[in-house]
Amino acid sequence: MTPEHQRLADAKDKKAPWRRFGPYLSERQWGTVREDYSASGDAWNYVTHDMARSYAYRWGEEGLGGISDDEQLLCLALGLWNGHDPILKERLFGLSGAEGNHGEDVKEVYYYLDSTPTHSYMQMLYKYPHHAFPYAWLVQENARRGRGKTEFELLDTAAFHEDRYFDVFMEYAKASPEDLLLQYTVVNRGPETATVHVLPQLWFRNTWAWGKDDYRPQLSVAAPGTIAVEHRELPDLRLYCDQQPELLFCDNVTNAPRLYHAGSYERFFKDGVNEYLLHGNQAAINPEQQGTKAAVHYTLTLAPGQSQTVRLRLGSPDLASPFADFDRLLKQRRSETDSFYQEVQKDIQSADARNVQRQAFAGMLWSKQFYYYDVTEWLDGDPAMPPPPKQRREGRNSGWRHLNNADIISMPDKWEYPWYAAWDLAFHCLPLAQLDPDFAKSQLRLLLRDWYMHPNGQLPAYEWALGDVNPPVHAWATWRVYKMEQKQSGGQGDTAFLESVFHRLLLNFTWWVNRKDNHNKNIFQGGFLGLDNIGVFDRNATLPAGFYIEQADGTSWMAMYTLNMMRMALELTKTNPVYQDLASKFFEHFLYIAGAMTDADNAGLDLWDDEDEFYYDVLNTPDKGRHALKVRSIVGLIPLFAVEVLDEDLLKEAPRFVKRMNWFLDNRPQLASLVSRWQEPGKGDRHLLSLLRGHRVKRLLKRMLDEAEFLSEYGVRALSRYHAEHPYVYHTPKQDFTINYEPGESATDLFGGNSNWRGPIWFPINFLLIESLQRFYHYYGDDFKVEYPTGSGQYSTLLEIADALTERLTKLFLRNGQGQRPAFGGDKRLQTDPNFRDYLLFHEYFHGDNGRGLGASHQTGWTGLIAKVLQPRIMP
């Protein structure tokens, strides 16, 4: 057992609070729904980036490479100033949703390089220009470009011309759970001597200004170069600063005179360090050297290529010589981190692949965030603040008063998406479970808690609209995490976890059936289901009276849900036979959904198009009846996800389930015929449940594996290339609705998203496709072959095709024969510069033709699945 594995065990057994401190600060708190108290719900403009340095947040904190305790009471992060910027660099800059030509977009260069699951060691890199940061240029050029052009990034400016920038390496290590080592190493990459001000900052989240609790913690000078930390909820701590730098104090309170031209009884505002350092305002800093925010001021002058290090230590007041063992401890934690990953990556031979995976893991672990949002308090306002506008009572999230979040949660992207999303989080849990199954399980439980899940059984989607609907993948993730941990532990599964989640999922499943099967025909309508602009028109919008969509993907997701629940019930049957009845319930429900999708009862509901041999959404109209929306998109591939293979040995342990199953199949022959050869055992006496029989599997894969349609060099596209030359047009008397193939950023702002599902490659969908092919192979074996690629004349087994798709996904990140990483696109600096080429970004999605990374650049949530893909074989 490595030292890190021992720390995980001690944390699980509550022997030591190794998880107490971690990277729990957001990269962006401004522009979030939580901080928005406007009448119109204009979150991007209620608190802007310009306001952020002066505005004390109500619900959370942000920082550059920041860390905090698990309640975000005490926060630490880095401040920088190059002597030219108009503001102190305390937070990452980016464009709001309205400013970006493709929506919100961070305009910085930074990388998460390393972390252990307990955060006993972490490393991050931030690249900071020597000259003034081009804030105005980035805003103006992106506004000028419009949606038809690519985004204008920091690397496109002159900010890094002639390598005139600093590499700032941030390292955090734990000598013990509440003894933290902080080291910042600055390297001058430029051709001339340059000076930078390095300002590690320490502050308390403002919990005292809202009229709930007036207790005010304090930071103060305890000795030269030492700051005392006094908070009733924290142990007695000191921040020790090497070399006795200048200590600057102010308060984490709003600068009302600057923001609102209003008076204030406060004297030393949140932006006090900025005012003092950049403008020489001595009155902005507390001369008594105390407050609720403090900065430690170092000035470093570095020759070309030179590096200098700043060291701090947050620990007990009893540390007599805090830096005597600092270097030894830091080196030891680095070594232990290497040992941990040597064990995790023992089956990966390629050094490049190990580097990609380790940084993917780092991004997943760095993207944990303390997320605080009490909707009742947010809607009603705070006693010490002006009452919120009345419109809020009936506005955004007003139906979610029960929701009270105050937890460490895995974020999709701590700048672009610093809030959880239900289906994103489910995908996050797989790579997280590779390192830390207990944390992954806690995340899956979290959204099912009473204070998260709506009383009606709905899961919260995301803060912009908690009542939106994401695909129901929670059950799938629960089963996968259960199986992964079972394999890691040598066959012992956590059935208590599985059982507790299963019971909560029953409530959610019932919500889906009651709310999203509007006509009680087992055909579901879920809205856009996280796929933003996949449809010809907004599937989330209210359609005219009498109009409704039968969704191929919504119905398929629910078929997948039933099979996931059936499989969990059969597993729980091993220890409690009562679950056989629930397994029967979900078995039968699956067949009713499968029957509806294939019109087994001749009700005119078939979502399969015999002419095109593809699944489509169907629009129902009062005058024309049912009309297939013939868009060749992943909506038509999602039926592949609903597949389960049951071994004969498993069925022997559930005799009551088998008896009911046989009765049902004997007495519902029209539904029994849908089950792929149920009465004919497959490879190894296995049985298959699927929405598709073998013929349809082959016909659907014919399109999916066609390089002129879905199959890209780097995975499966979200929309067929067929629509590049054959746009789909839906005609109405008032307007024509069109879908074109768009392999990159979306060319329009339709349906409110900054993402694009009309051509790019998305990791979660590709991951599920690979898993589904593996499951089909588990039943069909080597005799079932499909032409791959379509038209090549070469035939492969489904397992070989799954492996080939896996290889295409990994090619996005791994160096090719020319030493290029396709995800970097045509950027020569990223491809060849030794100070860039081995640092990875894990984008939200990827260009459908060339693989270039697009969307949120640090979307280490579901794209973090690359860490799972790089392990030999995705399925156990």
Buried (B, 14 or more C-beta within 10 A) or exposed (E): EBBBBBBBBBBBEEEBBBBBBBBBBBBBBBBBBBBBBBEEBEBBEBBEBEBBBBBBBBBBBBBBBBBBBBBBBBBBBBBBBBBEBEBBBBBBBBBBBEBBBBBBBBBBBBBBBBBBBBBBBBBBBBBBBBBBBBBEBBBEBBBEBEBEBBBBBBBBBEBBEEBBBBBBBBBBBBBEBBBBBBBBBBBBBBEEEBBBBBBBBBBBBBBBBBEEEEEBBBBBBBEEBBBBBBBEEBEEBBBBBBEEBBBBBBBBBBBBEBBEEEEEEBEBBBBBBBBBBBEEEEEBBBEEBBBBBBBBBBEBEBEEEEBBBBBBBBBBBEBEEBBEBBEEBBEBBBEBBEBBBEEBBEEBEBEBBBBBBBBBBBBBBBBBBBBBBBBEBBBBBBEEEEEBBEEBEEBBBBBBBBBBBBBBBBBBBBBBBBBBBBBBBBBBBBBBBBBBBBBBBBBBBBBBEEEBBBEEBBBBBBBBBBEBBBBBBBBBBBBBBBBBBBEEEEEEBBBEBBBBBBEBBBBBBEBBBEBBBEEEBBBBBBBBBBBBBBBBBBBBEEBEEEEBBBBBBBBBBBBBBBBBBBBBBBBBBEEEBEBBEBBBBBBBBBBBBBBBBBBBBEEEBBBBBEEBBBBBBBBBBEEEEEEBBBBBBBBBBBBBBBBBBBEEEBBEBBEBBBEBBEEBBEEBEEBBBBBBEBEEBBBEEBBBBBBBBBEBBBBBBBBBBBEBBBBBBBBBBBBBBBBBEEEBEBEEEEEEBBBBBBBBBBBEBBBBBBBBBBBBBBBBBBBBBBBBBBBBBBBBBEEBBBBBBBEEEEEBBBBBBBBBBBEBBBBBBBBEEEEBBBBBBEBEEBBEBEBBBBBBBBBBBBBBBBBBBBBBBBBBBBBBBBBBBBBEEBBE
